[in-house]
Amino acid sequence: MYRPYHPPADPQLVRELTQTQQELRTHVRLLPLTHEPEFIAGCDSSFPTPETILSVFVVLRFPSLELVEKVYHTGPVEVPYVPGFLSFREAPNVLRAYEKLSRKPDIIMVDGHGIAHPRRMGIAAHIGVMLDTPTFGVAKQKLTGSFPEPAITRGSISPLTDKTGELLGEVIRSKDKVLPLFVSPGHRCDQATATRLTLACLRGYKLPEPTRLADHWAEEFKKELR
């Protein structure tokens, strides 16, 4: 993925963000849901300009995936780009978008990683802890770990593991012959739940409906900002 040039991060900032991630990690709980979700949200963030972030939530009824609500929030980027710490750029604005929801979901599918992160604190884990809400991540690219390539058919799955063999997530072929997705639990969710809900939300596209629609509405909301 192409990223524009950014100056090297301030070492003190990196130390502070690392310490914060380590603290947040102590609060992560990987647990099965206590009940089947009635509402599932999709969450996505993008940067219309280098100084502006747009965060979108869509809420869908589960399992029909009927769109119930969509909201967005825009704000200034408050933290510089530091690889491995993108959640600090996104989370504050994501939380403000979440506050606008009149229908709070039972679980949030985040466009990004959960524990499949070098310090086990991707954006899905980060906002899950901040909201104390079940979350999991569905990412389009690997951030860390290794995996055997899943079969080319829809629904094929392979494990994503670190060097010690710890399971970080699962690699899912969401559509025949397309690049796979990287699914990992965030908070108050386990891998089996994250994988099951991802598969249940597929409707013929590469992305499951919650994050696909969040991405779609992000593009629509950007038009309102122009």
C-alpha positions in Angstrom: 0.0 0.0 0.0 1.4 3.4 -0.9 1.7 5.9 1.9 3.0 9.4 1.5 6.3 10.4 3.1 6.2 11.2 6.7 9.1 12.5 8.8 10.5 10.0 11.4 8.3 9.8 14.5 9.4 11.5 17.7 11.0 8.8 19.9 9.3 10.2 23.0 5.9 10.0 21.3 6.6 6.4 20.3 7.4 5.5 23.9 4.3 7.1 25.2 2.0 5.5 22.6 3.7 2.1 23.2 3.1 2.5 27.0 -0.5 3.4 26.4 -1.0 0.4 24.1 0.5 -2.0 26.7 -1.9 -0.6 29.3 -4.9 -1.0 27.0 -3.9 -4.5 26.2 -4.3 -5.5 29.8 -8.0 -4.8 29.4 -8.6 -6.9 26.3 -10.9 -9.9 26.9 -11.3 -12.6 24.2 -14.7 -14.2 25.0 -17.6 -15.6 23.1 -20.7 -13.4 22.9 -23.2 -14.0 25.6 -26.1 -13.9 23.1 -26.6 -13.8 19.3 -26.4 -10.2 18.1 -29.6 -8.4 17.0 -27.6 -5.5 15.6 -24.1 -5.4 14.1 -22.3 -2.3 13.2 -19.6 -1.6 10.6 -17.0 1.0 11.2 -14.5 2.7 8.8 -12.3 5.7 8.8 -10.6 7.6 6.0 -8.7 10.8 5.5 -10.4 13.2 3.0 -7.4 15.6 3.5 -4.1 15.1 5.3 -5.5 17.2 8.2 -9.0 15.7 8.3 -10.5 12.3 9.4 -13.9 11.0 8.5 -15.3 8.1 10.6 -18.5 6.3 9.7 -20.8 3.8 11.5 -23.5 1.8 9.9 -25.8 -0.4 12.0 -27.5 -3.4 10.4 -30.1 -5.8 11.7 -28.7 -9.3 12.1 -29.0 -11.7 10.4 -31.0 -9.9 7.6 -28.4 -7.2 7.3 -31.1 -4.5 6.8 -29.6 -1.1 7.1 -31.0 0.6 10.3 -28.8 3.7 10.8 -25.8 5.5 9.4 -23.8 8.3 10.9 -20.5 10.1 10.4 -18.2 12.5 12.2 -15.4 14.6 10.8 -12.6 16.2 12.8 -9.0 17.3 12.7 -6.2 14.7 12.8 -4.7 15.0 16.2 -1.8 12.5 16.1 0.9 12.3 13.5 1.3 9.2 11.3 3.3 6.6 13.2 3.4 3.0 11.7 1.8 0.6 14.2 0.0 3.3 16.1 -2.7 4.3 13.5 -5.4 3.6 16.1 -4.4 6.8 18.0 -5.2 8.8 14.8 -8.5 7.2 14.3 -10.0 6.3 17.7 -10.9 9.7 19.0 -12.9 10.5 15.9 -14.4 7.0 15.8 -15.7 7.5 19.4 -17.3 10.8 18.5 -19.1 9.1 15.5 -20.3 6.3 17.8 -21.8 8.8 20.2 -24.1 9.9 17.4 -25.7 6.5 17.1 -29.3 6.2 18.4 -29.2 2.4 18.1 -26.1 1.0 19.8 -25.0 -2.3 18.2 -24.4 -5.6 20.0 -21.0 -5.9 18.2 -18.9 -3.8 15.9 -17.0 -5.0 12.8 -14.1 -2.7 12.3 -12.2 -2.1 9.0 -8.8 -2.9 10.5 -7.2 -5.4 12.8 -8.0 -6.6 16.3 -5.3 -8.5 18.0 -3.5 -9.3 14.7 -1.1 -6.4 15.5 2.6 -6.4 16.7 1.4 -5.4 20.2 -2.0 -7.0 19.9 -3.7 -3.7 19.9 -5.1 -2.9 16.5 -7.9 -0.4 16.0 -10.7 -2.9 16.7 -9.1 -3.9 20.0 -8.4 -0.2 20.8 -12.0 1.0 20.3 -13.4 -2.1 21.9 -11.6 -1.4 25.1 -12.4 2.3 25.0 -16.1 1.5 24.5 -16.1 -1.7 26.5 -18.1 -3.2 23.6 -17.6 -6.4 21.6 -15.5 -5.7 18.5 -13.5 -7.6 15.9 -11.4 -6.6 12.9 -11.7 -7.4 9.2 -8.7 -6.1 7.4 -7.7 -6.2 3.7 -4.0 -6.5 4.3 -1.8 -8.4 6.8 0.0 -6.4 9.5 1.9 -9.1 11.3 2.2 -12.9 11.4 2.3 -15.6 8.8 -0.2 -17.9 7.2 -0.6 -20.7 4.6 -2.6 -19.5 1.6 -6.2 -20.6 1.9 -7.8 -22.4 -1.0 -9.1 -20.2 -3.8 -12.8 -21.0 -3.1 -15.2 -18.8 -1.0 -15.2 -19.8 2.6 -11.7 -21.2 2.7 -9.8 -20.4 5.9 -6.3 -20.7 7.2 -4.7 -19.6 10.5 -2.7 -16.4 11.0 0.0 -17.1 13.6 3.1 -15.4 15.1 6.5 -16.9 15.4 5.6 -18.9 18.5 2.5 -20.3 16.9 0.1 -18.1 18.8 -3.1 -17.7 16.9 -3.6 -14.0 15.9 -6.5 -14.4 13.5 -7.8 -16.3 10.6 -7.4 -15.6 6.9 -10.6 -16.0 5.0 -11.3 -16.2 1.3 -14.5 -14.2 1.1 -15.1 -14.7 -2.6 -13.7 -17.1 -5.2 -10.2 -16.2 -6.5 -10.0 -12.8 -4.7 -7.3 -11.8 -2.1 -8.3 -13.0 1.4 -9.4 -11.0 4.4 -7.6 -11.0 7.8 -10.1 -11.5 10.6 -9.2 -11.1 14.3 -11.0 -10.6 17.6 -10.8 -7.1 19.2 -12.4 -7.1 22.6 -15.2 -9.2 24.3 -15.2 -11.4 21.2 -13.4 -14.6 20.3 -11.9 -15.8 17.0 -14.8 -18.3 16.4 -17.3 -15.5 16.7 -15.3 -13.1 14.5 -15.0 -15.7 11.8 -18.6 -16.9 12.0 -20.0 -13.3 11.8 -17.7 -12.4 8.9 -18.9 -15.4 6.9 -22.6 -14.7 7.9 -22.3 -11.1 6.6 -21.0 -12.0 3.1 -23.4 -11.1 0.3 -21.3 -11.8 -2.9 -18.7 -9.1 -2.4 -15.2 -9.3 -1.1 -16.0 -7.3 2.0 -18.7 -8.3 4.4 -21.7 -6.0 4.4 -21.0 -4.0 7.6 -17.6 -2.7 6.5 -18.6 -2.6 2.8 -21.5 -0.3 3.6 -19.4 1.8 6.0 -16.9 2.3 3.1 -19.7 3.0 0.7 -21.3 5.6 2.9 -17.9 7.2 3.7 -17.7 8.0 0.0 -21.2 9.4 0.0 -20.6 11.5 3.1 -17.4 12.9 1.5 -19.6 14.4 -1.2 -21.4 16.4 1.5 -18.1 17.8 2.7 -17.0 19.2 -0.7 
